[in-house]
Amino acid sequence: MADKRESESGLSRRGLIAGAGAGVVAAAAFGAAPASAGDANDDEDDLLLENGNIHTMDDRNSVVSAVRINNGVIIAVGKEAEHGHALVKVDLRGRTVVPGLIESHSHFVSLANRPGYHVAQWELAKNVNEVLGYLKARRQAGVPVGAFITAMGAGTPRMFAEQRLPTLAEIDAVVSDRPVFLYQSGFGPARVNTLGKQFFESLVTDVPVTVGADGTIAGGSPNMANRALYHLRIRQTFEDKKRSALDAMAFTASVGLTTILDQTLVAAATGTLNPASLDPQPTDGLPTLNHFRMYDAWLALHREGKAFVRLQMNFLHNQGFIAELGGLDKQLPELKERLKNQFPFFGDDDMLRTGGIGEWAAPFALPSNANGYAVWLESQRQVAKARWRNENAQPGSATNVDSIEQVVATYEQMDLEFGIKDLRWGLQHADYITPGQLARLKALNCGVSASGFRWLNGTPRADGLPNGPLYPQIWASGIPMGMHEDGIHIAPHNPWYALHYATTGLNVLGQQINPGQQLNRQQALHCYTRGNAWYINRENELGSIETGKFADLVVLDKDYFTVSDAEMRDIRPILTVIDGKIVHDTGALPVRR
């Protein structure tokens, strides 16, 4: 059974969450009123969910009607769970229940650091009117005078039926008394309402922001959208960042994600080890933060017992060849310090821990770039020598898999030199990986996390070939296989879009872009649960609803296994349980205490 630790005071960490963290959920969901989360207490240490269709994702793919939870651990499944008294009961009324979804490649820390009162929900909108509805709901939930309402990242015009952002006038019609800032993808452009326009135009600064008459703040060069982002970032307080992190957790739970493998952000590629030199710059886009300080707010919330989503942090290192540092032995200073001074897979309990090196140890370079390749190869050697888990992210292409071949061959070389089979190295994306390459990775005890991000920006190829990934080929190889969205900048955070793409091949516009490369729904869900649990080294704790595993599960508003493809894409959880606590509740089911 998974070990549930107690604090030195004798109080469980989960009890602290009930008093401090879960009560924030309603506010973070801006008025979506999960009553049980707001009233959460230690009674939920003894929780029974009954009368459901609970897909356990165990080895037999068992479907049961009940599950019992105590102190954050599943203690009984099926008929055994139905006996005895429980302090809290949830009547599922025949709803479909699945294990909590696990994201194996995200840049989640960016979402957890958004300035303003952020509206992550805009990525769920299908049209401009729904975007406006989310902005209005955010305002009605309470925003201080002068504070910005923001929506940034994955929401792009391609997602909306009108193929555009709301206009200045449309935003003013729903939020006229608070400034609003909408920022597309990772680098803009952006759009503001009247008060937002007035704010940026009134700045007395060496970094002015030009705003168009229609509220547009252009990207490009100079990138005015990034300048606007800079001015919001430098005004963030630490308490603002903590609130942003709680908002991000609440949104995460609302889409059914219970554990995140965060790939951090692409660090500034300098040779410095000085965090102060990495503070916000006017040229920084959304994917750039001070990578030494980006988790500070989350860590503070965790210490206070307020964090309620599981977080595992990889460490992405972006130092390629830097001539000023000298020869190869002087390169990679940050990676070398990390490997000497950090522990992999280390944390103080089951909610927060470190991971490995990923999504890369150094920028990938082919041998044609002699210096860059030498540094990349040395980074692989340093990680193997230090006995850390390692990842690379390479999709390949329909006509060229040289980059994947380089990764596979290098992993084989590192195994010969140091032995890596017990380290579970990984390959991210792997869109066009060949059967032979899969077999070689499998022999090294490596895993693959296949991408789902092409759902948003993928387009049909002129030659009719699939965009990838070649999901059935990866599945058939028998290699440990997970799946990811690669969310927050180039893709949404919502995992149901990736599941929709993997099972249909359809992009956001309904175009077939991955013909003949679909998984069935059971296989796709396996990737997002048990497959991803293996990928993050937690298959004994997470990924299925079985006795002894941590109690993470999601109650769905629709039956994932039988609804139409269009309905499957729109699935939303009505109840999310993490660590045995109800952290998201729409009020659709009775909770009896």
BANUTOR-915033 format. One record per residue (C-alpha): x, y, z; residue number from 1; residue in three letters. Coordinates in nm, 2 decimals. Example, Ala and Ser with C-alpha at 12.3 -4.5 7.8 and 13.67 -1.06 7.14 Angstrom:
      X      Y      Z  nr rest
   1.23  -0.45   0.78   1  ALA
   1.37  -0.11   0.71   2  SER
end
This chain:
      X      Y      Z  nr rest
   0.00   0.00   0.00   1  MET
   0.12   0.35  -0.07   2  ALA
   0.27   0.52   0.23   3  ASP
   0.07   0.81   0.37   4  LYS
   0.31   1.02   0.58   5  ARG
   0.22   1.23   0.88   6  GLU
   0.37   1.57   0.97   7  SER
   0.57   1.62   1.28   8  GLU
   0.27   1.78   1.45   9  SER
   0.07   1.46   1.40  10  GLY
  -0.16   1.63   1.15  11  LEU
  -0.18   1.47   0.80  12  SER
  -0.10   1.70   0.51  13  ARG
  -0.43   1.61   0.37  14  ARG
  -0.61   1.76   0.67  15  GLY
  -0.43   2.08   0.60  16  LEU
  -0.54   2.09   0.24  17  ILE
  -0.90   2.06   0.36  18  ALA
  -0.88   2.36   0.57  19  GLY
  -0.67   2.58   0.34  20  ALA
  -0.65   2.46  -0.01  21  GLY
  -0.98   2.31  -0.11  22  ALA
  -1.17   2.61   0.01  23  GLY
  -0.99   2.82  -0.25  24  VAL
  -1.13   2.60  -0.53  25  VAL
  -1.47   2.79  -0.56  26  ALA
  -1.29   3.12  -0.59  27  ALA
  -1.04   2.99  -0.84  28  ALA
  -1.32   2.85  -1.05  29  ALA
  -1.47   3.20  -1.03  30  PHE
  -1.81   3.11  -0.89  31  GLY
  -1.85   2.75  -1.02  32  ALA
  -1.94   2.67  -0.66  33  ALA
  -1.80   2.32  -0.57  34  PRO
  -2.00   2.31  -0.25  35  ALA
  -1.82   2.00  -0.11  36  SER
  -1.48   2.15  -0.18  37  ALA
  -1.58   2.47   0.00  38  GLY
  -1.70   2.27   0.29  39  ASP
  -1.42   2.01   0.28  40  ALA
  -1.32   1.86   0.61  41  ASN
  -1.16   1.56   0.76  42  ASP
  -1.48   1.35   0.71  43  ASP
  -1.36   1.31   0.35  44  GLU
  -1.08   1.09   0.49  45  ASP
  -1.35   0.82   0.47  46  ASP
  -1.52   0.84   0.13  47  LEU
  -1.74   0.60  -0.06  48  LEU
  -1.84   0.65  -0.43  49  LEU
  -2.12   0.40  -0.52  50  GLU
  -2.37   0.32  -0.80  51  ASN
  -2.13   0.41  -1.08  52  GLY
  -1.96   0.26  -1.38  53  ASN
  -1.61   0.28  -1.25  54  ILE
  -1.35   0.19  -1.52  55  HIS
  -1.06   0.08  -1.30  56  THR
  -0.80   0.04  -1.59  57  MET
  -0.66  -0.26  -1.40  58  ASP
  -0.50  -0.55  -1.59  59  ASP
  -0.85  -0.69  -1.66  60  ARG
  -1.00  -0.35  -1.75  61  ASN
  -1.26  -0.42  -1.48  62  SER
  -1.57  -0.21  -1.44  63  VAL
  -1.71  -0.19  -1.09  64  VAL
  -1.99   0.00  -0.91  65  SER
  -1.82   0.13  -0.60  66  ALA
  -1.48   0.24  -0.46  67  VAL
  -1.39   0.32  -0.10  68  ARG
  -1.12   0.56   0.00  69  ILE
  -0.96   0.62   0.34  70  ASN
  -0.68   0.87   0.42  71  ASN
  -0.61   0.93   0.05  72  GLY
  -0.57   0.57  -0.04  73  VAL
  -0.81   0.33  -0.22  74  ILE
  -0.89   0.06   0.04  75  ILE
  -1.16  -0.14  -0.15  76  ALA
  -1.30  -0.17  -0.50  77  VAL
  -1.62  -0.33  -0.62  78  GLY
  -1.84  -0.54  -0.39  79  LYS
  -1.59  -0.52  -0.10  80  GLU
  -1.63  -0.14  -0.11  81  ALA
  -2.01  -0.16  -0.06  82  GLU
  -1.99  -0.30   0.30  83  HIS
  -1.98  -0.09   0.61  84  GLY
  -2.04   0.28   0.70  85  HIS
  -1.87   0.57   0.53  86  ALA
  -1.86   0.93   0.66  87  LEU
  -1.91   1.07   0.32  88  VAL
  -2.10   0.90   0.03  89  LYS
  -2.13   1.01  -0.33  90  VAL
  -2.42   0.85  -0.53  91  ASP
  -2.28   0.84  -0.88  92  LEU
  -2.61   0.77  -1.04  93  ARG
  -2.46   0.55  -1.31  94  GLY
  -2.20   0.80  -1.41  95  ARG
  -1.87   0.70  -1.57  96  THR
  -1.56   0.72  -1.35  97  VAL
  -1.20   0.69  -1.47  98  VAL
  -0.86   0.72  -1.29  99  PRO
  -0.73   1.07  -1.26 100  GLY
  -0.56   1.17  -1.58 101  LEU
  -0.18   1.22  -1.58 102  ILE
  -0.01   1.47  -1.81 103  GLU
   0.34   1.35  -1.91 104  SER
   0.45   1.67  -2.09 105  HIS
   0.33   2.02  -1.99 106  SER
   0.47   2.36  -1.93 107  HIS
   0.23   2.40  -1.65 108  PHE
   0.44   2.64  -1.44 109  VAL
   0.37   2.90  -1.70 110  SER
   0.00   2.88  -1.63 111  LEU
   0.07   2.89  -1.26 112  ALA
   0.26   3.23  -1.30 113  ASN
   0.01   3.42  -1.51 114  ARG
  -0.03   3.79  -1.42 115  PRO
  -0.37   3.93  -1.35 116  GLY
  -0.69   3.75  -1.27 117  TYR
  -0.64   3.48  -1.53 118  HIS
  -0.90   3.30  -1.74 119  VAL
  -0.75   2.97  -1.84 120  ALA
  -1.10   2.86  -1.94 121  GLN
  -1.09   3.05  -2.26 122  TRP
  -0.93   2.75  -2.42 123  GLU
  -1.26   2.56  -2.37 124  LEU
  -1.46   2.82  -2.57 125  ALA
  -1.58   2.73  -2.92 126  LYS
  -1.67   3.08  -3.03 127  ASN
  -1.62   3.45  -2.94 128  VAL
  -1.94   3.46  -2.74 129  ASN
  -1.82   3.18  -2.51 130  GLU
  -1.49   3.37  -2.46 131  VAL
  -1.68   3.67  -2.36 132  LEU
  -1.89   3.46  -2.12 133  GLY
  -1.57   3.34  -1.94 134  TYR
  -1.44   3.70  -1.91 135  LEU
  -1.77   3.81  -1.77 136  LYS
  -1.78   3.53  -1.52 137  ALA
  -1.43   3.61  -1.41 138  ARG
  -1.53   3.97  -1.35 139  ARG
  -1.85   3.87  -1.16 140  GLN
  -1.64   3.64  -0.93 141  ALA
  -1.46   3.95  -0.79 142  GLY
  -1.17   4.14  -0.93 143  VAL
  -1.02   4.44  -0.74 144  PRO
  -1.04   4.79  -0.89 145  VAL
  -0.76   4.85  -1.14 146  GLY
  -0.66   4.48  -1.16 147  ALA
  -0.63   4.32  -1.50 148  PHE
  -0.84   4.03  -1.62 149  ILE
  -0.61   3.83  -1.84 150  THR
  -0.64   3.53  -2.08 151  ALA
  -0.31   3.40  -2.22 152  MET
  -0.15   3.11  -2.40 153  GLY
  -0.35   2.83  -2.56 154  ALA
  -0.65   3.03  -2.66 155  GLY
  -0.60   3.12  -3.02 156  THR
  -0.84   3.24  -3.29 157  PRO
  -0.81   2.91  -3.46 158  ARG
  -1.01   2.76  -3.17 159  MET
  -1.31   2.99  -3.22 160  PHE
  -1.57   2.96  -3.49 161  ALA
  -1.52   3.32  -3.60 162  GLU
  -1.14   3.26  -3.64 163  GLN
  -1.07   3.58  -3.45 164  ARG
  -1.03   3.73  -3.10 165  LEU
  -1.31   3.94  -2.95 166  PRO
  -1.30   4.30  -3.05 167  THR
  -1.24   4.59  -2.81 168  LEU
  -1.60   4.68  -2.82 169  ALA
  -1.72   4.33  -2.76 170  GLU
  -1.49   4.30  -2.45 171  ILE
  -1.61   4.64  -2.33 172  ASP
  -1.97   4.52  -2.35 173  ALA
  -1.90   4.24  -2.09 174  VAL
  -1.62   4.40  -1.89 175  VAL
  -1.61   4.78  -1.90 176  SER
  -1.48   4.86  -1.55 177  ASP
  -1.16   4.65  -1.54 178  ARG
  -0.88   4.64  -1.78 179  PRO
  -0.86   4.32  -2.00 180  VAL
  -0.56   4.17  -2.18 181  PHE
  -0.59   3.87  -2.42 182  LEU
  -0.25   3.73  -2.54 183  TYR
  -0.23   3.46  -2.80 184  GLN
  -0.01   3.15  -2.77 185  SER
   0.34   3.21  -2.66 186  GLY
   0.44   3.54  -2.83 187  PHE
   0.12   3.73  -2.91 188  GLY
  -0.03   3.94  -3.07 189  PRO
  -0.27   4.06  -2.80 190  ALA
  -0.60   4.25  -2.76 191  ARG
  -0.72   4.48  -2.49 192  VAL
  -1.04   4.66  -2.40 193  ASN
  -1.07   5.04  -2.35 194  THR
  -0.93   5.04  -2.00 195  LEU
  -0.65   4.81  -2.10 196  GLY
  -0.57   5.04  -2.39 197  LYS
  -0.57   5.34  -2.16 198  GLN
  -0.33   5.17  -1.91 199  PHE
  -0.07   5.08  -2.17 200  PHE
  -0.09   5.41  -2.35 201  GLU
  -0.05   5.60  -2.02 202  SER
   0.28   5.43  -1.91 203  LEU
   0.57   5.66  -1.86 204  VAL
   0.85   5.42  -1.95 205  THR
   1.15   5.35  -2.16 206  ASP
   0.96   5.05  -2.29 207  VAL
   0.64   5.20  -2.45 208  PRO
   0.36   4.98  -2.58 209  VAL
   0.18   5.08  -2.90 210  THR
  -0.19   4.99  -2.90 211  VAL
  -0.40   5.00  -3.22 212  GLY
  -0.72   5.19  -3.24 213  ALA
  -0.90   4.85  -3.23 214  ASP
  -0.72   4.74  -2.91 215  GLY
  -0.47   4.52  -3.10 216  THR
  -0.11   4.50  -2.96 217  ILE
   0.11   4.36  -3.23 218  ALA
   0.36   4.08  -3.21 219  GLY
   0.65   4.07  -3.45 220  GLY
   0.95   4.30  -3.41 221  SER
   0.95   4.49  -3.19 222  PRO
   0.70   4.26  -3.01 223  ASN
   0.46   4.50  -2.85 224  MET
   0.26   4.22  -2.70 225  ALA
   0.57   4.10  -2.51 226  ASN
   0.63   4.45  -2.39 227  ARG
   0.28   4.46  -2.25 228  ALA
   0.33   4.12  -2.09 229  LEU
   0.65   4.26  -1.93 230  TYR
   0.46   4.55  -1.77 231  HIS
   0.21   4.32  -1.61 232  LEU
   0.48   4.08  -1.49 233  ARG
   0.69   4.34  -1.31 234  ILE
   0.38   4.45  -1.12 235  ARG
   0.30   4.10  -0.99 236  GLN
   0.34   4.05  -0.62 237  THR
   0.43   3.72  -0.46 238  PHE
   0.07   3.69  -0.34 239  GLU
  -0.05   3.75  -0.69 240  ASP
   0.16   3.46  -0.80 241  LYS
   0.03   3.23  -0.53 242  LYS
  -0.33   3.32  -0.64 243  ARG
  -0.24   3.25  -1.00 244  SER
  -0.10   2.91  -0.90 245  ALA
  -0.42   2.82  -0.71 246  LEU
  -0.63   2.93  -1.02 247  ASP
  -0.41   2.70  -1.23 248  ALA
  -0.47   2.41  -1.00 249  MET
  -0.84   2.46  -1.00 250  ALA
  -0.86   2.47  -1.38 251  PHE
  -0.64   2.16  -1.39 252  THR
  -0.88   1.97  -1.16 253  ALA
  -1.18   2.09  -1.36 254  SER
  -1.05   1.92  -1.68 255  VAL
  -0.97   1.60  -1.50 256  GLY
  -0.59   1.62  -1.47 257  LEU
  -0.47   1.51  -1.13 258  THR
  -0.10   1.48  -1.18 259  THR
   0.14   1.69  -1.40 260  ILE
   0.48   1.62  -1.52 261  LEU
   0.60   1.97  -1.58 262  ASP
   0.88   2.02  -1.83 263  GLN
   0.95   2.37  -1.69 264  THR
   1.02   2.64  -1.94 265  LEU
   1.29   2.71  -2.20 266  VAL
   1.55   2.88  -2.00 267  ALA
   1.75   3.18  -2.13 268  ALA
   2.05   3.02  -2.30 269  ALA
   2.33   3.20  -2.12 270  THR
   2.61   3.07  -1.92 271  GLY
   2.50   3.25  -1.60 272  THR
   2.41   3.08  -1.27 273  LEU
   2.28   3.41  -1.13 274  ASN
   1.90   3.41  -1.09 275  PRO
   1.88   3.79  -1.06 276  ALA
   2.00   3.82  -1.42 277  SER
   1.69   3.62  -1.54 278  LEU
   1.42   3.85  -1.42 279  ASP
   1.15   3.96  -1.67 280  PRO
   1.26   4.14  -1.99 281  GLN
   1.06   4.34  -2.24 282  PRO
   1.15   4.09  -2.51 283  THR
   1.04   3.78  -2.32 284  ASP
   0.74   3.59  -2.45 285  GLY
   0.51   3.38  -2.23 286  LEU
   0.73   3.07  -2.23 287  PRO
   1.02   3.26  -2.06 288  THR
   1.05   3.30  -1.69 289  LEU
   1.32   3.30  -1.43 290  ASN
   1.37   2.93  -1.42 291  HIS
   1.54   2.94  -1.08 292  PHE
   1.24   3.12  -0.92 293  ARG
   0.94   3.00  -1.13 294  MET
   0.82   2.75  -0.87 295  TYR
   0.85   2.97  -0.56 296  ASP
   0.48   3.05  -0.53 297  ALA
   0.38   2.68  -0.57 298  TRP
   0.64   2.57  -0.32 299  LEU
   0.51   2.83  -0.07 300  ALA
   0.15   2.70  -0.12 301  LEU
   0.28   2.34  -0.07 302  HIS
   0.44   2.44   0.26 303  ARG
   0.12   2.60   0.37 304  GLU
  -0.08   2.28   0.28 305  GLY
  -0.28   2.46   0.00 306  LYS
  -0.16   2.27  -0.31 307  ALA
  -0.41   2.02  -0.43 308  PHE
  -0.28   1.89  -0.76 309  VAL
   0.02   1.65  -0.78 310  ARG
   0.32   1.81  -0.94 311  LEU
   0.64   1.64  -1.06 312  GLN
   0.91   1.87  -1.19 313  MET
   1.15   1.79  -1.47 314  ASN
   1.45   2.01  -1.53 315  PHE
   1.50   2.15  -1.88 316  LEU
   1.85   2.27  -1.96 317  HIS
   1.89   2.51  -2.25 318  ASN
   2.26   2.58  -2.26 319  GLN
   2.41   2.49  -2.60 320  GLY
   2.76   2.58  -2.71 321  PHE
   2.86   2.91  -2.55 322  ILE
   3.19   3.03  -2.70 323  ALA
   3.26   3.26  -2.41 324  GLU
   3.28   2.96  -2.18 325  LEU
   3.57   2.80  -2.36 326  GLY
   3.63   2.43  -2.45 327  GLY
   3.39   2.14  -2.41 328  LEU
   3.50   2.08  -2.05 329  ASP
   3.37   2.43  -1.96 330  LYS
   3.03   2.39  -2.13 331  GLN
   2.70   2.30  -1.96 332  LEU
   2.77   2.47  -1.63 333  PRO
   2.41   2.47  -1.52 334  GLU
   2.34   2.11  -1.60 335  LEU
   2.66   2.00  -1.42 336  LYS
   2.56   2.20  -1.11 337  GLU
   2.21   2.05  -1.12 338  ARG
   2.34   1.69  -1.14 339  LEU
   2.57   1.75  -0.85 340  LYS
   2.33   1.94  -0.62 341  ASN
   1.98   1.81  -0.68 342  GLN
   1.82   1.47  -0.62 343  PHE
   1.60   1.31  -0.89 344  PRO
   1.25   1.18  -0.79 345  PHE
   1.27   1.35  -0.45 346  PHE
   1.01   1.52  -0.25 347  GLY
   0.87   1.55   0.10 348  ASP
   0.55   1.36   0.03 349  ASP
   0.33   1.23  -0.26 350  ASP
   0.20   1.56  -0.39 351  MET
   0.53   1.73  -0.49 352  LEU
   0.85   1.58  -0.62 353  ARG
   1.13   1.63  -0.86 354  THR
   1.16   1.42  -1.18 355  GLY
   1.45   1.39  -1.42 356  GLY
   1.62   1.59  -1.69 357  ILE
   1.38   1.69  -1.96 358  GLY
   1.25   1.77  -2.20 359  GLU
   1.61   1.80  -2.30 360  TRP
   1.95   1.83  -2.13 361  ALA
   2.09   2.07  -2.40 362  ALA
   1.95   2.20  -2.73 363  PRO
   1.94   1.92  -2.99 364  PHE
   2.20   1.96  -3.27 365  ALA
   2.29   1.74  -3.56 366  LEU
   2.66   1.65  -3.63 367  PRO
   2.66   1.91  -3.91 368  SER
   2.67   2.16  -3.63 369  ASN
   3.00   2.04  -3.48 370  ALA
   3.00   2.25  -3.16 371  ASN
   2.63   2.22  -3.09 372  GLY
   2.64   1.85  -3.14 373  TYR
   2.94   1.80  -2.92 374  ALA
   2.77   1.99  -2.64 375  VAL
   2.44   1.79  -2.69 376  TRP
   2.63   1.46  -2.68 377  LEU
   2.82   1.56  -2.37 378  GLU
   2.50   1.65  -2.20 379  SER
   2.37   1.30  -2.26 380  GLN
   2.69   1.16  -2.11 381  ARG
   2.68   1.38  -1.81 382  GLN
   2.32   1.27  -1.73 383  VAL
   2.40   0.90  -1.78 384  ALA
   2.71   0.93  -1.56 385  LYS
   2.52   1.09  -1.28 386  ALA
   2.25   0.81  -1.30 387  ARG
   1.96   1.05  -1.37 388  TRP
   1.66   0.99  -1.59 389  ARG
   1.69   1.17  -1.92 390  ASN
   1.45   1.28  -2.20 391  GLU
   1.48   1.42  -2.55 392  ASN
   1.19   1.56  -2.76 393  ALA
   1.21   1.48  -3.13 394  GLN
   0.91   1.42  -3.36 395  PRO
   1.10   1.34  -3.68 396  GLY
   0.91   1.39  -4.01 397  SER
   0.72   1.18  -4.26 398  ALA
   1.03   1.18  -4.48 399  THR
   1.32   1.20  -4.23 400  ASN
   1.37   1.03  -3.90 401  VAL
   1.74   1.12  -3.86 402  ASP
   1.68   1.32  -3.54 403  SER
   1.51   1.02  -3.38 404  ILE
   1.78   0.79  -3.50 405  GLU
   2.04   1.01  -3.34 406  GLN
   1.86   1.00  -3.01 407  VAL
   1.82   0.62  -3.02 408  VAL
   2.18   0.55  -3.12 409  ALA
   2.30   0.79  -2.85 410  THR
   2.09   0.61  -2.59 411  TYR
   2.25   0.28  -2.70 412  GLU
   2.60   0.44  -2.68 413  GLN
   2.52   0.57  -2.32 414  MET
   2.40   0.22  -2.22 415  ASP
   2.73   0.07  -2.34 416  LEU
   2.93   0.33  -2.15 417  GLU
   2.73   0.36  -1.83 418  PHE
   2.43   0.12  -1.84 419  GLY
   2.10   0.31  -1.85 420  ILE
   1.84   0.03  -1.86 421  LYS
   1.74   0.09  -1.50 422  ASP
   1.70   0.46  -1.55 423  LEU
   1.39   0.46  -1.78 424  ARG
   1.50   0.72  -2.03 425  TRP
   1.23   0.86  -2.25 426  GLY
   1.15   1.00  -2.59 427  LEU
   0.89   1.27  -2.62 428  GLN
   0.67   1.33  -2.93 429  HIS
   0.82   1.05  -3.15 430  ALA
   0.57   1.13  -3.43 431  ASP
   0.74   0.92  -3.70 432  TYR
   0.94   0.68  -3.50 433  ILE
   1.00   0.35  -3.70 434  THR
   0.92   0.00  -3.57 435  PRO
   1.30  -0.08  -3.56 436  GLY
   1.37   0.23  -3.35 437  GLN
   1.09   0.14  -3.12 438  LEU
   1.23  -0.21  -3.07 439  ALA
   1.57  -0.07  -2.99 440  ARG
   1.43   0.18  -2.73 441  LEU
   1.22  -0.10  -2.58 442  LYS
   1.53  -0.31  -2.54 443  ALA
   1.68  -0.02  -2.34 444  LEU
   1.37  -0.01  -2.11 445  ASN
   1.29   0.33  -2.25 446  CYS
   0.94   0.48  -2.28 447  GLY
   0.76   0.70  -2.53 448  VAL
   0.52   0.99  -2.46 449  SER
   0.33   1.05  -2.79 450  ALA
   0.21   1.40  -2.86 451  SER
  -0.15   1.53  -2.91 452  GLY
  -0.07   1.89  -2.97 453  PHE
  -0.14   1.88  -3.35 454  ARG
  -0.51   1.89  -3.26 455  TRP
  -0.48   2.27  -3.25 456  LEU
  -0.24   2.37  -3.53 457  ASN
  -0.22   2.06  -3.75 458  GLY
  -0.34   2.09  -4.11 459  THR
  -0.39   1.83  -4.38 460  PRO
  -0.07   1.75  -4.57 461  ARG
  -0.07   1.81  -4.94 462  ALA
   0.06   1.45  -5.00 463  ASP
  -0.22   1.30  -4.78 464  GLY
   0.03   1.15  -4.54 465  LEU
  -0.05   1.15  -4.17 466  PRO
   0.08   1.43  -3.95 467  ASN
   0.15   1.18  -3.68 468  GLY
   0.20   1.05  -3.43 469  PRO
   0.17   0.70  -3.57 470  LEU
  -0.01   0.59  -3.26 471  TYR
  -0.10   0.23  -3.36 472  PRO
   0.26   0.15  -3.45 473  GLN
   0.38   0.27  -3.11 474  ILE
   0.11   0.08  -2.93 475  TRP
   0.18  -0.24  -3.12 476  ALA
   0.55  -0.23  -3.03 477  SER
   0.47  -0.30  -2.67 478  GLY
   0.70  -0.02  -2.55 479  ILE
   0.57   0.17  -2.24 480  PRO
   0.35   0.44  -2.41 481  MET
   0.21   0.75  -2.26 482  GLY
   0.05   1.05  -2.42 483  MET
   0.06   1.43  -2.37 484  HIS
  -0.08   1.76  -2.49 485  GLU
   0.23   1.97  -2.46 486  ASP
   0.01   2.24  -2.33 487  GLY
  -0.01   2.59  -2.22 488  ILE
   0.16   2.77  -2.52 489  HIS
   0.14   2.58  -2.84 490  ILE
  -0.16   2.37  -2.73 491  ALA
  -0.43   2.37  -2.47 492  PRO
  -0.41   2.22  -2.12 493  HIS
  -0.74   2.02  -2.16 494  ASN
  -0.65   1.65  -2.21 495  PRO
  -0.97   1.56  -2.38 496  TRP
  -0.86   1.74  -2.70 497  TYR
  -0.55   1.51  -2.72 498  ALA
  -0.77   1.21  -2.65 499  LEU
  -1.00   1.32  -2.93 500  HIS
  -0.72   1.36  -3.17 501  TYR
  -0.56   1.03  -3.09 502  ALA
  -0.89   0.84  -3.14 503  THR
  -1.02   1.04  -3.45 504  THR
  -0.73   1.21  -3.63 505  GLY
  -0.94   1.52  -3.65 506  LEU
  -0.80   1.87  -3.58 507  ASN
  -0.98   2.15  -3.41 508  VAL
  -1.15   2.24  -3.74 509  LEU
  -1.28   1.89  -3.79 510  GLY
  -1.03   1.81  -4.07 511  GLN
  -0.87   1.46  -4.10 512  GLN
  -0.50   1.52  -4.06 513  ILE
  -0.38   1.18  -3.93 514  ASN
  -0.55   0.92  -4.15 515  PRO
  -0.53   0.56  -4.04 516  GLY
  -0.34   0.64  -3.72 517  GLN
  -0.60   0.61  -3.45 518  GLN
  -0.61   0.43  -3.12 519  LEU
  -0.94   0.30  -2.97 520  ASN
  -1.07   0.49  -2.67 521  ARG
  -0.96   0.22  -2.42 522  GLN
  -0.60   0.24  -2.55 523  GLN
  -0.59   0.62  -2.55 524  ALA
  -0.72   0.63  -2.19 525  LEU
  -0.46   0.37  -2.10 526  HIS
  -0.19   0.61  -2.23 527  CYS
  -0.32   0.90  -2.02 528  TYR
  -0.35   0.69  -1.70 529  THR
  -0.14   0.38  -1.67 530  ARG
   0.10   0.46  -1.95 531  GLY
   0.18   0.80  -1.81 532  ASN
   0.20   0.66  -1.46 533  ALA
   0.48   0.44  -1.59 534  TRP
   0.64   0.72  -1.77 535  TYR
   0.67   0.93  -1.45 536  ILE
   0.79   0.63  -1.25 537  ASN
   0.47   0.61  -1.04 538  ARG
   0.29   0.31  -1.18 539  GLU
   0.27   0.15  -0.83 540  ASN
   0.09   0.46  -0.69 541  GLU
  -0.11   0.61  -0.97 542  LEU
  -0.28   0.53  -1.30 543  GLY
  -0.56   0.29  -1.20 544  SER
  -0.84   0.25  -0.95 545  ILE
  -0.70  -0.04  -0.74 546  GLU
  -0.66  -0.12  -0.38 547  THR
  -0.35   0.04  -0.23 548  GLY
  -0.31   0.31  -0.49 549  LYS
  -0.36   0.68  -0.43 550  PHE
  -0.72   0.79  -0.46 551  ALA
  -0.72   1.00  -0.77 552  ASP
  -1.03   0.97  -0.99 553  LEU
  -1.26   1.17  -1.21 554  VAL
  -1.64   1.14  -1.25 555  VAL
  -1.74   1.24  -1.61 556  LEU
  -2.04   1.43  -1.74 557  ASP
  -2.07   1.18  -2.04 558  LYS
  -1.97   0.82  -2.10 559  ASP
  -1.63   0.85  -2.26 560  TYR
  -1.66   0.50  -2.40 561  PHE
  -1.99   0.53  -2.59 562  THR
  -2.07   0.90  -2.68 563  VAL
  -2.01   1.03  -3.03 564  SER
  -1.67   1.17  -3.12 565  ASP
  -1.80   1.52  -3.11 566  ALA
  -1.94   1.47  -2.76 567  GLU
  -1.62   1.30  -2.64 568  MET
  -1.42   1.61  -2.73 569  ARG
  -1.65   1.81  -2.50 570  ASP
  -1.63   1.59  -2.19 571  ILE
  -1.60   1.77  -1.86 572  ARG
  -1.56   1.62  -1.51 573  PRO
  -1.84   1.69  -1.27 574  ILE
  -1.63   1.56  -0.97 575  LEU
  -1.26   1.53  -0.93 576  THR
  -1.09   1.35  -0.64 577  VAL
  -0.72   1.40  -0.57 578  ILE
  -0.55   1.23  -0.28 579  ASP
  -0.89   1.13  -0.15 580  GLY
  -1.03   1.48  -0.14 581  LYS
  -1.30   1.63  -0.36 582  ILE
  -1.12   1.92  -0.52 583  VAL
  -1.37   1.99  -0.81 584  HIS
  -1.74   1.96  -0.78 585  ASP
  -2.01   2.10  -1.01 586  THR
  -2.29   2.00  -0.78 587  GLY
  -2.43   1.75  -1.02 588  ALA
  -2.42   1.46  -0.78 589  LEU
  -2.54   1.44  -0.42 590  PRO
  -2.27   1.42  -0.16 591  VAL
  -2.40   1.29   0.18 592  ARG
  -2.22   1.35   0.50 593  ARG
end
